[in-house]
Amino acid sequence: MDELKETDGKHLFQNYSRQEICFSHGKGEALYGLDGREYIDLVAGIAVNSLGHAHPAMTAAVCDQSSRLVHVSNLYLIKEQAELAETLARIAPGDLERSLFVNSGAEANEAAMKLAVRRSGRCKVVTVEGSFHGRTCAALKATGQTKYQEGFEALMSDFAVHVPLNDVDALNEAVDKDTAALLLEPILGEGGVRPCSEEFLRAARDICDDRGALLIVDEVQTGMGRTGEWFGFQHYGVQPDVVTMAKGLGGGFPIGCMMSSDDLSKALPPGTHGTTFGGGPLACAAASAVVRTIEEDGLVARAASLGAEAMKSLQQLEGEYLKEVRGKGLMIGLDMPGHAKALQARALEEGFLVNVCADSVVRLVPPLIVSQSSLQKFTDIVKGYLDEI
């Protein structure tokens, strides 16, 4: 480990605050350190590893596809890309029938904002304070957290306006005749696992309809069954114009996607947007295997029931130090001001990996195949920590 740390420190940009753990392999819900120790993974690569680690369906798809064709570029028709798009059109509600594949969530959000601006001829995008939409320039400006923007202001224009989460009056005032789109996460992930209220998201739909703006829903973290529905917006009875996704779609293989109606897709004819690697055969084959497995194994409904059970158990521990447990499905946040990092450290000692976001929130976004017993063991760790302090 010392040699690895030395090499890391010598040859890599030091732009990450890494925990001093390195993994040799994973299987199911578990990761294994270089020393062989087992860790139950409740981070899942930050809501990425939908099927856990080394899932046979995904492994077989990647091995088979890589033995035949990895990359050809979007200069040609790509069979695997068309098949994945057809699958997504089938599971997505409403008229979300067209897909544009990219490599990440940030790229998907950039594409969505480009679509909205080109379609409308308008120059303004409204987002929410505390949101996170990516680290590329437009996505970074759309992100409602100034800490991520500091030092990069020269690269960003003033096109984005941020309003407080669940403040309908502020939203109504911000969306005007110059607004191309309203970009929302159904649940703020990096912002502390904070859900939109039903009133807020429904008002967003009505306001966009009234002002002629597009409603873009960022499902990068909430999509692909994470919340107990295929998409987080389905909990609210609202239909967006555009949806972006990434993370759980590829199950660990990098891929992002923007979906819209056929009519909206016409705003991006040939030459207006593109990507060299986006939607390559290997990425699409991996994603198809992930989506197919989630569907065949009933993992969306499982996330709903297992998440509800875990939430109920954790909410019984709310009090002075655990202020609130919130989220949907297998996206759960424990608001613990002053104690989140300490609980993260305690969990690590006990062989559990969790993440801290928004400084004070322990975020649980485990694989959709996580066991009920592991979630219960983590709840016991939380209870033990709270009893001790």
NUVO-749669 format. One line per field, with one value per residue (C-alpha): x, y, z; chain. Coordinates in nm, 2 decimals. Example, Ala and Ser with C-alpha at 12.3 -4.5 7.8 and 13.67 -1.06 7.14 Angstrom:
2
X c(1.23  1.37);
Y c(-0.45  -0.11);
Z c(0.78  0.71);
chain c(A  A);
This chain:
389
X c(0.00  0.29  0.43  0.09  0.05  0.39  0.32  -0.02  0.13  0.41  0.23  -0.14  -0.31  -0.40  -0.76  -0.93  -0.96  -0.92  -0.97  -0.66  -0.82  -0.75  -0.96  -0.84  -1.18  -1.55  -1.83  -2.20  -2.24  -1.89  -1.55  -1.22  -0.91  -0.56  -0.52  -0.82  -1.06  -1.43  -1.62  -2.00  -2.03  -2.32  -2.16  -2.17  -1.93  -2.16  -2.49  -2.32  -2.28  -2.65  -2.58  -2.29  -1.96  -1.87  -2.23  -2.24  -2.48  -2.28  -1.95  -2.07  -2.20  -1.87  -1.65  -1.86  -1.89  -1.52  -1.42  -1.61  -1.63  -1.53  -1.55  -1.64  -1.76  -2.09  -2.00  -2.18  -2.49  -2.43  -2.65  -2.60  -2.68  -3.01  -3.11  -3.04  -3.24  -3.53  -3.52  -3.51  -3.80  -4.00  -3.94  -3.96  -4.30  -4.48  -4.32  -3.96  -3.87  -3.54  -3.20  -2.87  -2.58  -2.28  -2.01  -2.12  -2.40  -2.23  -2.23  -2.59  -2.68  -2.47  -2.66  -2.99  -2.92  -2.79  -3.11  -3.33  -3.13  -3.13  -3.50  -3.62  -3.36  -3.36  -3.05  -3.15  -3.16  -3.31  -3.19  -3.20  -2.97  -2.78  -2.81  -2.53  -2.53  -2.16  -1.82  -1.80  -1.85  -2.22  -2.31  -2.09  -2.26  -2.60  -2.49  -2.63  -2.32  -2.07  -1.79  -1.76  -1.74  -1.47  -1.17  -1.35  -1.57  -1.38  -1.50  -1.87  -2.14  -2.43  -2.70  -2.80  -3.02  -3.06  -3.37  -3.43  -3.55  -3.92  -3.98  -4.27  -4.29  -3.92  -3.95  -4.25  -4.05  -3.73  -3.88  -3.97  -3.98  -3.60  -3.59  -3.50  -3.53  -3.58  -3.33  -3.42  -3.31  -3.61  -3.38  -3.07  -2.80  -2.47  -2.68  -2.77  -3.03  -3.31  -3.62  -3.83  -4.18  -4.47  -4.60  -4.27  -4.22  -4.58  -4.56  -4.24  -4.43  -4.72  -4.48  -4.28  -4.60  -4.71  -4.38  -4.28  -3.97  -3.86  -3.86  -3.54  -3.52  -3.17  -3.19  -2.82  -2.83  -3.20  -3.26  -3.25  -3.46  -3.26  -3.56  -3.80  -3.93  -3.74  -3.71  -3.74  -3.99  -4.24  -4.31  -4.46  -4.70  -4.51  -4.39  -4.07  -3.97  -3.62  -3.45  -3.08  -2.92  -2.58  -2.44  -2.66  -2.74  -2.40  -2.36  -2.00  -1.92  -1.92  -2.23  -2.47  -2.80  -3.04  -3.39  -3.66  -3.96  -3.93  -4.03  -3.78  -3.50  -3.53  -3.37  -3.03  -2.99  -2.66  -2.36  -2.52  -2.39  -2.17  -1.93  -1.65  -1.70  -2.06  -2.29  -2.01  -2.08  -1.92  -2.09  -2.43  -2.39  -2.30  -2.59  -2.84  -2.73  -2.78  -3.13  -3.23  -3.12  -3.29  -3.61  -3.59  -3.49  -3.75  -3.49  -3.70  -3.98  -3.71  -3.54  -3.88  -3.96  -3.61  -3.55  -3.88  -3.79  -3.44  -3.58  -3.83  -3.57  -3.33  -3.60  -3.67  -3.32  -3.39  -3.32  -3.06  -2.77  -2.95  -3.17  -3.35  -3.35  -3.48  -3.49  -3.67  -3.59  -3.22  -3.12  -3.11  -2.96  -2.89  -2.86  -2.61  -2.45  -2.11  -2.13  -2.14  -1.77  -1.74  -2.01  -1.84  -1.52  -1.71  -1.88  -1.54  -1.40  -1.70  -1.64  -1.91  -1.84  -2.06  -2.03  -2.07  -2.22  -2.32  -2.08  -2.33  -2.52  -2.43  -2.54  -2.65  -2.67  -2.59  -2.62  -2.98  -2.88  -2.78  -2.90  -3.16  -2.92  -2.65  -2.88  -2.99  -2.63  -2.56  -2.86  -2.72  -2.39  -2.57  -2.76  -2.44  -2.27  -2.57  -2.59  -2.22  -2.23);
Y c(0.00  0.24  0.18  0.25  0.57  0.69  0.62  0.79  1.09  1.12  1.06  1.15  1.49  1.52  1.65  1.38  1.33  0.96  0.71  0.50  0.17  -0.01  -0.30  -0.61  -0.74  -0.75  -0.99  -0.91  -0.65  -0.69  -0.54  -0.70  -0.50  -0.58  -0.75  -0.97  -0.79  -0.78  -0.46  -0.44  -0.17  0.08  0.33  0.13  0.36  0.65  0.49  0.33  -0.04  -0.13  -0.50  -0.50  -0.63  -0.90  -0.98  -1.27  -1.11  -0.79  -0.98  -1.21  -0.92  -0.72  -1.02  -1.13  -0.78  -0.69  -1.01  -0.90  -0.52  -0.24  0.09  0.21  0.57  0.74  0.77  0.43  0.26  0.07  -0.23  -0.23  0.14  0.10  -0.20  -0.01  0.29  0.06  -0.09  0.25  0.38  0.08  0.14  0.52  0.66  0.91  1.02  0.97  0.77  0.91  0.86  1.04  0.84  1.01  0.91  1.06  1.25  1.58  1.53  1.42  1.74  1.95  1.79  1.86  2.23  2.26  2.10  2.34  2.65  2.56  2.46  2.78  3.04  3.15  3.19  3.11  2.79  2.77  2.52  2.46  2.57  2.27  2.08  1.90  1.85  1.79  1.95  2.05  2.42  2.45  2.17  2.33  2.67  2.49  2.33  2.52  2.49  2.77  2.56  2.36  2.68  2.87  2.94  2.86  3.16  3.28  2.97  3.02  3.25  3.39  3.18  2.99  3.11  2.91  2.90  2.75  2.39  2.35  2.73  2.75  3.13  3.17  2.92  3.11  3.43  3.29  3.11  3.38  3.45  3.41  3.07  2.78  2.51  2.42  2.16  1.96  1.65  1.47  1.41  1.62  1.36  1.55  1.82  1.60  1.34  1.61  1.52  1.77  1.81  1.70  2.05  2.18  1.93  1.96  2.34  2.31  2.13  2.38  2.68  2.54  2.48  2.83  3.00  2.77  2.63  2.27  2.07  1.87  1.60  1.50  1.13  1.07  0.95  0.87  0.67  0.30  0.18  0.35  0.51  0.22  0.34  0.33  0.71  0.93  1.16  0.88  0.92  1.26  1.20  1.45  1.39  1.58  1.69  1.57  1.31  1.26  0.96  0.79  0.62  0.31  0.28  0.12  -0.07  0.04  0.09  0.46  0.57  0.86  0.93  1.21  1.11  1.33  1.31  1.26  1.62  1.77  1.55  1.74  2.04  1.85  1.76  1.63  1.85  2.02  1.78  1.47  1.25  1.02  0.75  0.80  0.50  0.27  -0.10  -0.21  0.05  -0.02  -0.39  -0.35  -0.11  -0.35  -0.63  -0.41  -0.29  -0.64  -0.79  -0.51  -0.59  -0.97  -0.99  -0.74  -0.51  -0.19  -0.32  -0.48  -0.14  0.01  -0.25  -0.30  0.07  0.14  -0.13  0.02  0.37  0.27  0.10  0.40  0.65  0.49  0.61  0.98  1.22  1.46  1.34  1.18  1.47  1.31  1.01  1.08  0.96  0.71  0.34  0.26  0.63  0.72  1.01  1.03  1.39  1.40  1.74  1.71  1.33  1.21  1.17  0.99  0.75  0.69  0.60  0.37  0.20  0.14  -0.01  -0.25  -0.34  -0.11  0.15  0.46  0.81  1.16  1.44  1.80  1.79  1.64  1.36  1.00  0.88  0.52  0.42  0.05  -0.20  -0.29  -0.65  -0.55  -0.80  -0.71  -0.85  -0.61  -0.31  -0.44  -0.48  -0.12  0.00  -0.18  0.00  0.33  0.24  0.14  0.46  0.67  0.48  0.54  0.91);
Z c(0.00  0.08  -0.27  -0.43  -0.23  -0.34  -0.71  -0.68  -0.52  -0.77  -1.10  -1.06  -1.03  -0.66  -0.73  -0.53  -0.15  -0.15  0.13  0.17  0.05  -0.28  -0.41  -0.59  -0.70  -0.62  -0.62  -0.58  -0.31  -0.18  -0.26  -0.15  -0.04  -0.14  0.19  0.12  0.36  0.26  0.25  0.19  -0.08  0.00  -0.24  -0.57  -0.74  -0.65  -0.77  -1.07  -1.01  -1.04  -1.05  -0.80  -0.90  -1.15  -1.23  -1.47  -1.72  -1.76  -1.75  -2.03  -2.24  -2.21  -2.29  -2.58  -2.73  -2.68  -2.86  -3.17  -3.19  -2.95  -3.15  -3.49  -3.43  -3.51  -3.88  -3.92  -3.80  -3.47  -3.41  -3.03  -3.01  -3.19  -2.97  -2.65  -2.77  -2.86  -2.51  -2.34  -2.55  -2.43  -2.06  -2.06  -2.01  -2.25  -2.57  -2.47  -2.77  -2.90  -2.75  -2.79  -2.63  -2.48  -2.22  -1.89  -1.70  -1.75  -2.13  -2.12  -1.94  -2.18  -2.47  -2.31  -2.25  -2.61  -2.74  -2.53  -2.64  -3.01  -3.00  -2.83  -2.94  -2.58  -2.36  -2.00  -1.79  -1.44  -1.19  -0.81  -0.54  -0.41  -0.74  -0.92  -1.30  -1.38  -1.41  -1.78  -1.83  -1.90  -1.66  -1.39  -1.43  -1.40  -1.08  -0.79  -0.56  -0.59  -0.42  -0.74  -0.96  -0.77  -0.99  -1.31  -1.35  -1.66  -1.84  -1.76  -1.89  -1.68  -1.85  -1.54  -1.26  -0.93  -0.71  -0.37  -0.37  -0.33  -0.35  -0.60  -0.58  -0.66  -0.95  -1.09  -1.08  -1.23  -1.54  -1.79  -2.17  -2.19  -2.03  -2.26  -1.99  -1.63  -1.52  -1.21  -1.02  -0.87  -0.57  -0.52  -0.48  -0.42  -0.26  0.03  -0.09  -0.08  -0.27  -0.47  -0.32  -0.53  -0.54  -0.67  -0.95  -1.06  -1.05  -1.26  -1.53  -1.53  -1.54  -1.82  -2.02  -1.95  -2.05  -2.34  -2.16  -2.17  -1.85  -1.83  -1.56  -1.46  -1.38  -1.38  -1.02  -0.97  -1.29  -1.38  -1.08  -0.81  -0.64  -0.69  -1.03  -1.35  -1.33  -1.02  -1.19  -1.21  -0.83  -0.90  -1.19  -1.41  -1.77  -1.86  -2.21  -2.18  -1.95  -1.89  -1.74  -1.69  -1.38  -1.32  -1.69  -1.77  -1.44  -1.42  -1.79  -1.89  -2.08  -2.07  -2.25  -2.33  -2.42  -2.58  -2.81  -3.18  -3.24  -3.00  -3.14  -3.47  -3.31  -3.34  -3.71  -3.84  -3.75  -3.45  -3.18  -3.17  -2.98  -3.09  -2.83  -2.72  -2.79  -2.89  -2.93  -2.61  -2.39  -2.54  -2.51  -2.14  -2.08  -2.26  -2.03  -1.72  -1.82  -1.93  -1.59  -1.39  -1.57  -1.57  -1.20  -1.08  -0.93  -0.96  -0.74  -0.51  -0.47  -0.37  -0.11  0.03  0.04  0.22  0.48  0.54  0.56  0.82  1.03  1.01  1.08  1.41  1.51  1.43  1.72  1.84  1.63  1.34  1.24  0.94  0.72  0.37  0.01  -0.20  -0.28  -0.25  -0.24  0.12  0.31  0.68  0.79  1.07  1.12  1.29  1.28  0.92  0.88  1.21  1.11  0.78  0.96  1.20  0.91  0.74  1.06  1.05  0.68  0.52  0.26  0.27  0.12  0.28  0.07  0.14  0.44  0.68  0.50  0.49  0.15  0.08  -0.29  -0.28  -0.57  -0.65  -0.56  -0.20  0.06  0.33  0.59  0.49  0.51  0.86  0.97  0.86  1.06  1.36  1.31  1.31  1.62  1.80  1.70  1.82  2.15  2.21  2.15);
chain c(A  A  A  A  A  A  A  A  A  A  A  A  A  A  A  A  A  A  A  A  A  A  A  A  A  A  A  A  A  A  A  A  A  A  A  A  A  A  A  A  A  A  A  A  A  A  A  A  A  A  A  A  A  A  A  A  A  A  A  A  A  A  A  A  A  A  A  A  A  A  A  A  A  A  A  A  A  A  A  A  A  A  A  A  A  A  A  A  A  A  A  A  A  A  A  A  A  A  A  A  A  A  A  A  A  A  A  A  A  A  A  A  A  A  A  A  A  A  A  A  A  A  A  A  A  A  A  A  A  A  A  A  A  A  A  A  A  A  A  A  A  A  A  A  A  A  A  A  A  A  A  A  A  A  A  A  A  A  A  A  A  A  A  A  A  A  A  A  A  A  A  A  A  A  A  A  A  A  A  A  A  A  A  A  A  A  A  A  A  A  A  A  A  A  A  A  A  A  A  A  A  A  A  A  A  A  A  A  A  A  A  A  A  A  A  A  A  A  A  A  A  A  A  A  A  A  A  A  A  A  A  A  A  A  A  A  A  A  A  A  A  A  A  A  A  A  A  A  A  A  A  A  A  A  A  A  A  A  A  A  A  A  A  A  A  A  A  A  A  A  A  A  A  A  A  A  A  A  A  A  A  A  A  A  A  A  A  A  A  A  A  A  A  A  A  A  A  A  A  A  A  A  A  A  A  A  A  A  A  A  A  A  A  A  A  A  A  A  A  A  A  A  A  A  A  A  A  A  A  A  A  A  A  A  A  A  A  A  A  A  A  A  A  A  A  A  A  A  A  A  A  A  A  A  A  A  A  A  A  A  A  A  A  A  A  A  A  A  A  A  A  A  A  A  A  A  A  A  A  A  A  A  A  A  A  A  A  A  A);
